[in-house]
């Protein structure tokens, strides 16, 4: 699976990939505030993307539910 990384000048970074079923899924990491925005394509309209904005805590919780270990910054 290939993950595309796109720098969004003045905004942050977008990471996207395409599932085996051809669905596009991505995350935008904003530079300020630690906000994450999850998006996926609309199965009824492939040109439309559906967004869900997550706080850093919510993004961490979602990652944990998906099986990723929690990362702790070194002091």
Buried (B, 14 or more C-beta within 10 A) or exposed (E): EEEEEEEEEEEBEBEBEBEEEEEBBBBBBBEEEBBBBBBBBEEEEEEEBEEEEBEEEBBBEBBEEEEEEEEEEEE
